[in-house]
Amino acid sequence: MTYLGKEVLMEGTRQELIDHMLVLLVEIHFLKSRIEPHDCGHIHTTISTLEYRVKELKEQLSEENKVIS
């Protein structure tokens, strides 16, 4: 991920990355349970952002797995 022109990824052990991803998935599940028929655009935005972050973490874990292999 790039932030202010610099590559930024979460650093930590593989297990820490997995734990972080699992917490995000639990939060996504919780937020989806709070969606109402109207006035929930902010929740949809948050879910999308968190889902994108999970995707980034999966890609990072996949890249690390390729390096290990």
C-alpha positions in Angstrom: 0.0 0.0 0.0 1.3 3.5 -0.8 0.8 6.3 1.6 2.3 9.8 0.9 4.4 8.2 -1.8 5.9 5.5 0.4 5.2 1.8 0.5 3.5 1.0 3.8 2.6 -2.6 4.9 2.0 -3.9 8.3 5.1 -5.4 9.7 5.2 -8.3 12.1 5.3 -12.0 12.2 3.2 -14.1 9.9 1.0 -15.0 12.9 0.5 -11.3 13.8 -0.6 -10.6 10.2 -3.0 -13.5 10.4 -4.4 -12.4 13.8 -4.8 -8.9 12.5 -6.7 -10.2 9.4 -9.0 -12.3 11.6 -9.8 -9.4 13.8 -10.8 -7.4 10.7 -12.9 -10.2 9.4 -14.8 -10.4 12.8 -15.3 -6.6 12.6 -16.6 -6.8 9.0 -19.1 -9.5 10.1 -20.2 -7.4 13.1 -20.7 -4.3 10.9 -22.7 -6.2 8.3 -25.1 -7.2 11.1 -25.7 -3.4 11.8 -26.8 -2.5 8.3 -30.3 -1.1 8.2 -32.4 -0.4 5.1 -31.4 3.3 5.0 -28.9 5.8 6.4 -26.0 3.3 6.6 -23.7 4.6 3.9 -20.9 5.1 6.4 -21.2 1.5 7.5 -21.0 0.3 3.8 -17.9 2.5 3.3 -16.2 1.1 6.4 -16.9 -2.4 5.4 -15.5 -1.8 1.9 -12.4 -0.2 3.5 -11.8 -3.1 5.8 -12.4 -5.7 3.1 -9.8 -4.0 1.0 -7.4 -4.1 3.9 -8.1 -7.8 4.3 -7.3 -8.3 0.6 -4.0 -6.4 1.1 -3.1 -8.7 4.0 -3.9 -11.8 2.1 -1.7 -10.6 -0.8 1.1 -9.8 1.7 0.8 -13.3 3.3 0.8 -14.8 -0.2 4.0 -13.0 -1.2 5.7 -14.0 2.0 4.7 -17.6 1.4 6.3 -17.4 -2.1 9.6 -16.1 -0.5 9.6 -18.9 2.0 9.0 -21.6 -0.6 
